[in-house]
Amino acid sequence: MDDAQVSPADASQEPAPENIATSERVVSAGRVWLLAILFAICAIAAAAFGTEKYREHHLPVKHRSTAMGNPMVVSGPSQAKADRQNALIVFGIQGATIAGALGLAGGLAQSSKTRTAAGVVAGIALGALAGVCASALLHAVYFERALAAEDGLSKDMVFPSLIRAILSGAIGLAAGLAFAVGFDLRPKRIGRIVSGAIIGGMLGALIYDVLGALVFPTDRTNNPIAQSFGARLMAIGCLDLLIAGLTVSFACAPEAVTNPPEATTA
């Protein structure tokens, strides 16, 4: 038998090296799930650490009040500017961590060092870009409306939820593309993977909005960054786990678990 040709029966009896030449390499769905959820949990931890470190990186400028005693106060626009700048950092971190994690999971699932490296690099770059750009655009609208509202949107659940869903969908888009880079770049599969990631991101945002309002009713969960650590961790967890779960669900459809053609040796 030619060295470049290994029958499925022979391959099943050999230890699985990084690249087994078979007529059609099949990746275990269980392996993909395990890697995706494992690295999503790692992404949650990394994003939570980054969020806690940088959520108040930019502080609002204080102005001297004309009231008695001339105390230093923070104006609404100054606080909104600081919150907007902090959101850029926080959501950039969240996008980079989950997209990088899924790029890593996709490459490892295919047992390819090249795809793993490409997935991680693409994920960090695309995730950070998606998080920062989406936050810049969406939170500019959010804070403009919040400043104009008498209650600062504290009683509005619909508009903040819509902003969060779109932002989470953008992060999901980046995470799905990163996973596709690592797992399967065939055009007909990219659409499925990315669709699952976008749906996962938006669904994660919706679940967080509902659970956050119930579990943390006084922690301003409709703000871009909630007030309590528990609420912030819930936001990250819902986003990352739903993105990872829906991405894998779509990627591991029966026709989607094979290696790309270029990775298969006849």
C-alpha positions as CSV (number, residue, x, y, z in Angstrom):
1,M,0.0,0.0,0.0
2,D,1.2,3.5,-0.9
3,D,2.4,5.5,2.2
4,A,0.1,8.3,1.3
5,Q,-3.0,6.1,1.3
6,V,-4.4,4.7,4.5
7,S,-7.7,2.8,4.6
8,P,-10.3,3.8,7.3
9,A,-9.8,0.4,8.9
10,D,-6.1,0.8,9.2
11,A,-6.4,4.4,10.4
12,S,-8.8,3.4,13.2
13,Q,-6.3,0.9,14.5
14,E,-3.4,3.4,14.7
15,P,-2.8,6.1,17.3
16,A,-4.3,9.3,16.0
17,P,-1.4,11.6,15.0
18,E,-1.9,15.2,14.1
19,N,-2.7,14.4,10.5
20,I,-4.1,10.9,9.6
21,A,-4.5,10.5,5.8
22,T,-7.9,9.1,5.2
23,S,-10.4,9.4,2.4
24,E,-12.5,11.8,4.7
25,R,-11.2,13.0,8.0
26,V,-14.1,13.2,10.5
27,V,-13.8,15.4,13.6
28,S,-15.6,14.3,16.7
29,A,-18.5,16.6,17.6
30,G,-17.8,15.8,21.3
31,R,-14.2,17.1,20.9
32,V,-15.4,20.3,19.3
33,W,-18.0,20.9,22.1
34,L,-15.4,20.2,24.8
35,L,-12.8,22.5,23.4
36,A,-15.3,25.3,22.6
37,I,-16.9,25.3,26.1
38,L,-13.6,24.9,27.8
39,F,-12.0,27.9,26.1
40,A,-15.3,29.9,26.4
41,I,-15.0,29.5,30.2
42,C,-11.4,30.6,30.0
43,A,-12.6,33.6,27.9
44,I,-15.1,34.4,30.6
45,A,-12.4,34.5,33.3
46,A,-10.1,36.6,31.1
47,A,-12.9,39.1,30.1
48,A,-14.0,39.4,33.8
49,F,-10.5,40.2,34.8
50,G,-10.1,42.8,32.1
51,T,-13.5,44.3,32.8
52,E,-12.8,44.7,36.5
53,K,-9.4,46.2,35.7
54,Y,-10.5,48.7,33.1
55,R,-14.2,49.5,33.7
56,E,-13.2,52.7,35.5
57,H,-10.0,53.4,33.6
58,H,-11.3,56.8,32.4
59,L,-12.6,59.0,35.2
60,P,-15.0,61.9,34.7
61,V,-13.8,65.4,35.0
62,K,-15.1,67.2,38.1
63,H,-16.2,70.7,38.0
64,R,-16.6,73.2,40.9
65,S,-20.3,73.7,41.7
66,T,-21.9,77.1,42.2
67,A,-23.7,75.8,45.2
68,M,-22.8,76.7,48.7
69,G,-19.4,75.5,49.6
70,N,-18.4,75.1,45.9
71,P,-18.2,71.3,46.0
72,M,-16.6,69.4,43.1
73,V,-19.3,67.7,41.1
74,V,-19.5,65.5,38.0
75,S,-21.7,66.7,35.2
76,G,-23.8,64.3,33.1
77,P,-21.9,64.8,29.9
78,S,-18.6,64.3,31.7
79,Q,-19.8,61.1,33.2
80,A,-21.2,59.9,29.9
81,K,-17.9,60.6,28.1
82,A,-16.0,58.5,30.7
83,D,-18.5,55.7,30.6
84,R,-18.3,55.6,26.8
85,Q,-14.5,55.5,26.8
86,N,-14.5,52.7,29.4
87,A,-17.1,50.7,27.4
88,L,-14.7,50.8,24.4
89,I,-12.1,49.1,26.4
90,V,-14.4,46.6,28.1
91,F,-16.2,45.4,25.0
92,G,-12.9,45.3,23.0
93,I,-11.6,43.0,25.7
94,Q,-14.8,40.9,25.7
95,G,-14.7,40.6,21.9
96,A,-11.1,39.7,21.7
97,T,-11.3,37.0,24.4
98,I,-14.3,35.1,23.1
99,A,-13.3,35.4,19.5
100,G,-9.7,34.4,20.2
101,A,-11.0,31.4,22.4
102,L,-13.2,30.1,19.6
103,G,-10.4,30.5,17.0
104,L,-8.2,28.5,19.3
105,A,-10.9,25.8,19.8
106,G,-11.6,25.5,16.1
107,G,-8.0,25.0,15.2
108,L,-7.4,22.5,18.0
109,A,-10.5,20.6,17.0
110,Q,-8.9,20.1,13.5
111,S,-5.5,19.3,15.1
112,S,-3.9,21.8,12.9
113,K,-1.1,24.1,14.3
114,T,-1.5,26.5,11.3
115,R,-5.2,26.8,11.7
116,T,-4.9,27.2,15.4
117,A,-2.5,30.0,15.1
118,A,-4.5,31.7,12.4
119,G,-7.7,31.3,14.4
120,V,-6.3,32.9,17.5
121,V,-4.7,35.8,15.7
122,A,-7.9,36.4,13.6
123,G,-10.1,36.1,16.7
124,I,-8.2,38.6,18.8
125,A,-8.0,41.1,16.0
126,L,-11.6,40.7,14.7
127,G,-13.0,40.4,18.2
128,A,-11.3,43.5,19.5
129,L,-12.2,45.5,16.3
130,A,-15.9,44.4,16.5
131,G,-16.2,45.2,20.2
132,V,-14.6,48.6,19.9
133,C,-16.3,49.7,16.7
134,A,-19.7,48.5,17.7
135,S,-19.4,50.1,21.2
136,A,-18.3,53.4,19.7
137,L,-21.2,53.6,17.3
138,L,-24.0,52.1,19.5
139,H,-23.0,53.7,22.8
140,A,-22.8,57.1,21.3
141,V,-26.5,56.8,20.5
142,Y,-27.2,55.2,23.8
143,F,-25.6,58.0,25.9
144,E,-27.1,60.8,23.7
145,R,-30.5,59.4,24.4
146,A,-29.7,58.8,28.1
147,L,-28.6,62.4,28.6
148,A,-31.8,63.6,26.9
149,A,-34.1,61.3,29.1
150,E,-35.2,62.6,32.5
151,D,-34.6,59.2,34.1
152,G,-31.4,58.5,32.2
153,L,-33.0,55.4,30.7
154,S,-33.1,53.7,34.1
155,K,-36.7,52.6,33.5
156,D,-36.3,51.8,29.8
157,M,-35.6,48.1,29.1
158,V,-36.3,48.0,25.4
159,F,-33.8,50.5,24.0
160,P,-30.8,49.3,26.1
161,S,-31.7,45.7,25.3
162,L,-31.7,46.5,21.6
163,I,-28.3,48.2,21.9
164,R,-26.8,45.3,23.8
165,A,-28.3,42.7,21.3
166,I,-26.7,44.5,18.3
167,L,-23.4,44.9,20.1
168,S,-23.4,41.2,21.1
169,G,-24.3,40.1,17.6
170,A,-21.3,42.1,16.3
171,I,-19.0,40.3,18.8
172,G,-20.7,37.0,17.7
173,L,-19.9,37.7,14.1
174,A,-16.2,38.2,14.9
175,A,-16.2,35.0,17.0
176,G,-17.9,33.0,14.3
177,L,-15.4,34.1,11.7
178,A,-12.5,33.3,14.0
179,F,-13.9,29.8,14.6
180,A,-14.3,29.3,10.9
181,V,-10.7,30.3,10.3
182,G,-9.6,27.6,12.7
183,F,-12.2,24.9,11.9
184,D,-13.5,25.1,8.3
185,L,-13.1,27.9,5.8
186,R,-15.3,26.4,3.1
187,P,-17.7,29.2,2.0
188,K,-20.8,27.1,2.4
189,R,-19.8,26.4,6.0
190,I,-18.8,29.9,7.0
191,G,-22.3,31.2,6.7
192,R,-23.7,28.5,9.0
193,I,-21.0,29.0,11.6
194,V,-21.3,32.8,11.6
195,S,-25.1,32.6,11.7
196,G,-24.9,30.5,14.8
197,A,-22.5,32.8,16.5
198,I,-24.6,35.9,15.7
199,I,-27.7,34.3,17.0
200,G,-25.8,33.1,20.1
201,G,-24.6,36.6,20.8
202,M,-28.0,38.2,20.5
203,L,-29.7,35.4,22.4
204,G,-27.1,35.7,25.2
205,A,-27.8,39.4,25.5
206,L,-31.5,38.8,25.7
207,I,-31.1,36.1,28.4
208,Y,-28.8,38.5,30.4
209,D,-31.3,41.3,30.2
210,V,-34.1,39.1,31.6
211,L,-32.0,37.3,34.2
212,G,-30.2,40.5,35.2
213,A,-33.4,42.4,35.8
214,L,-34.7,39.5,38.0
215,V,-31.5,38.7,39.9
216,F,-29.9,42.1,40.1
217,P,-32.9,44.6,40.1
218,T,-30.9,47.4,41.7
219,D,-27.6,47.1,39.8
220,R,-28.5,49.0,36.6
221,T,-28.2,46.0,34.4
222,N,-29.6,48.0,31.5
223,N,-26.4,50.2,31.6
224,P,-23.6,49.2,29.2
225,I,-21.6,48.1,32.2
226,A,-23.6,47.0,35.3
227,Q,-22.8,48.3,38.8
228,S,-22.1,45.0,40.6
229,F,-19.5,42.3,39.9
230,G,-22.2,39.6,39.8
231,A,-24.2,41.3,37.1
232,R,-21.1,42.0,35.1
233,L,-20.0,38.4,35.3
234,M,-23.5,37.2,34.3
235,A,-23.3,39.5,31.2
236,I,-20.0,38.0,30.1
237,G,-21.0,34.5,30.9
238,C,-24.3,34.7,29.0
239,L,-22.6,36.2,26.0
240,D,-19.6,33.8,25.8
241,L,-21.5,30.6,26.5
242,L,-24.3,31.3,24.1
243,I,-21.9,32.3,21.3
244,A,-19.8,29.2,21.9
245,G,-22.8,26.9,22.1
246,L,-24.7,28.1,19.0
247,T,-21.5,28.3,17.0
248,V,-20.7,24.7,17.7
249,S,-24.3,23.6,17.2
250,F,-24.3,25.1,13.7
251,A,-20.7,23.9,12.9
252,C,-21.3,20.4,14.1
253,A,-24.2,19.6,11.8
254,P,-23.5,16.2,10.1
255,E,-22.3,17.7,6.9
256,A,-20.1,20.2,8.6
257,V,-17.8,18.1,10.7
258,T,-15.3,17.1,8.0
259,N,-11.9,18.6,7.5
260,P,-11.6,21.2,4.7
261,P,-10.6,19.6,1.3
262,E,-7.1,21.1,1.4
263,A,-6.4,19.3,4.7
264,T,-7.3,15.9,3.3
265,T,-4.7,13.6,1.7
266,A,-5.9,11.1,-0.8
